[in-house]
Every structure is written in C-alpha cells, then in structure tokens.
Amino acid sequence: MAEIQEEEKQLETQEIDEGEMPTWKRLSEIFETDDPFFNSILFLQGYDFSSNSYAIEGDYITIIDPGNDYTAFIQLFEKGIKPLDIKKIVITHGHRDHVMGTFELFRYSDIMQNRDIQVILHEEGPFEFKEMIKKIEFPYTEIRGGETIEVSGFQLEAIHTPGHTIDGVTYYHAPTKTAFTGDTVLPHAMAEPDKNAGGNFNYYLYGVKALLKKDIENILPGHGMPVKSLGSTVIEQTYESLMMKVIGVEKKIRWVDGAMHLVQKGLLEEAVFCCD
C-alpha cells in the first residue's frame, strides 16, 4: 500500500502547471530521456473541448488523435512541419474532442489538393465521421484490433479496448512498453462509458483486462499528462475503479466483500484480481 501511495505522489508531480497555455512539447523532454521513439513524438495537452494530440515524426508525420482545436496545427506548422508532411491520422475513438481536428487539417489547400492523408480508425467508429471523410474523398482504413500498423517508421499494435466507447483502440509500442490509451486509461480519472457510443462497464472490464496482460510502463493518454514508468499502476487503478462501479459501491470495501460481489456477478477473474 505504501508503495502504491508513493507511486501516486510521483504521478501528481508529472502534471504541468494548469495555468500554462498548452504548446507542442517533445516527449523526450517531458520524460527526460534520449530514447529515439520519445524523441520523435511531439505532444500537445488538450484543454477545453479538445483532447491531447500526438505528432510522430519520421519519414512522414503521423497524428494520433487530432483533437478539436484549430490552433493546434497552426502551432505545429510554426515548428517547421508542413501540411503535406502529414500522411496518417490515427484515431483512438470517435468522440468529437478527439477527431474533429481531422477536418481542420483538411482545410489546408495543399492537403485538399493532394488528398494524401490516410485515416485509421476502428470499424465500429462513428458512421457520421466516416461519411464525412468519404464525402470529401479522403482514404480511411478500418481496423478491428490485433493488427500491427506502421506509423512514421514505428510499429504499433492495435488493441481493441471498448468500454468508454465501442470503438476504443489502444496503440502499443512494445520496444518502449508504451501505450496510446485514448480515454480507456487516464491518470487520476476514469472516463465513464458513453452509452450513446456503445460504451458499457462489461466491455470496459474486457478492454482494460487486455491492457493488464501487456507489459506497459508508459501511458500516453487522451487527457492529462503522459505517465512515465507508472503505466501498470494507472491501469490497475482503472481496473479497480471499474470493479467498484460494477458491484455498485462508491468507496473502498474489504477485499473479501468485493470478491464475493464479483463472484455473484460471474466475474471470476476480477474476483481473483481483487484477492491478490
């Protein structure tokens, strides 16, 4: 217990000053590392009605979650990146605060003329979003989970993590044990299931359980600051919060009582986790 509390304190120190205006920052500077993967990633913390966004540099630029803020790309292009450098947009799930920046990018004349950006999203992604992409004749690729996708020279495993929405996908970079989790796993919070987008707690348990089976040290979430080294702790905390929601309790109870509730609901794996 003391170890978990110490890890939580470390998580809190990773948050930036809330008074700062978000700007694109190199992830290697935030994580204080010279690892090539982190050095290739620019991070923009979301605010108001926009999610976090990530730009991965390589032979071309990949955007993971373009957010919902037109100023984000003005700032990005001020760093010397050109609109035509962007070749892929990867979506963690179809909520507007994560995806509508796609169309802000498509406003740039060079991009509209070339239509050379591929959008990658889950096959259960919002119909309306896919229709909008189709209408302006941009290519998109649907995934189901289990695929390996190439982004800017790096390989990411797509893991279907429904729950918050039906189309949630986490993208996992095995060499650095890093996961782009969207809203499936967040530091200091748990995103509620959106029933209008197919979300529910049973799916959520399935999605987070899939992440527990991976060796994840670093989390690049859809909201809040990236988490270095404490990824497994954040995933476990999310899993525990989900179990409390499923058994209908608002505060922590004795582990044996929690396990009994879970067994009664047929959630045997969760009951075992509760007892560990």
Secondary structure as GFF3:
##gff-version 3
##sequence-region A 1 276
A	DSSP	alpha_helix	2	13	.	.	.	ID=ss1
A	DSSP	beta_strand	25	26	.	.	.	ID=ss2
A	DSSP	alpha_helix	27	31	.	.	.	ID=ss3
A	DSSP	alpha_helix	36	39	.	.	.	ID=ss4
A	DSSP	beta_strand	41	44	.	.	.	ID=ss5
A	DSSP	beta_strand	53	56	.	.	.	ID=ss6
A	DSSP	beta_strand	61	64	.	.	.	ID=ss7
A	DSSP	alpha_helix	71	78	.	.	.	ID=ss8
A	DSSP	three_ten_helix	83	85	.	.	.	ID=ss9
A	DSSP	beta_strand	86	90	.	.	.	ID=ss10
A	DSSP	alpha_helix	96	99	.	.	.	ID=ss11
A	DSSP	alpha_helix	101	106	.	.	.	ID=ss12
A	DSSP	alpha_helix	109	114	.	.	.	ID=ss13
A	DSSP	beta_strand	118	122	.	.	.	ID=ss14
A	DSSP	alpha_helix	127	135	.	.	.	ID=ss15
A	DSSP	beta_strand	140	143	.	.	.	ID=ss16
A	DSSP	beta_strand	148	151	.	.	.	ID=ss17
A	DSSP	beta_strand	154	160	.	.	.	ID=ss18
A	DSSP	beta_strand	169	173	.	.	.	ID=ss19
A	DSSP	three_ten_helix	174	176	.	.	.	ID=ss20
A	DSSP	beta_strand	178	182	.	.	.	ID=ss21
A	DSSP	three_ten_helix	195	197	.	.	.	ID=ss22
A	DSSP	alpha_helix	201	212	.	.	.	ID=ss23
A	DSSP	beta_strand	218	221	.	.	.	ID=ss24
A	DSSP	alpha_helix	231	247	.	.	.	ID=ss25
A	DSSP	alpha_helix	255	264	.	.	.	ID=ss26
A	DSSP	alpha_helix	268	275	.	.	.	ID=ss27
###
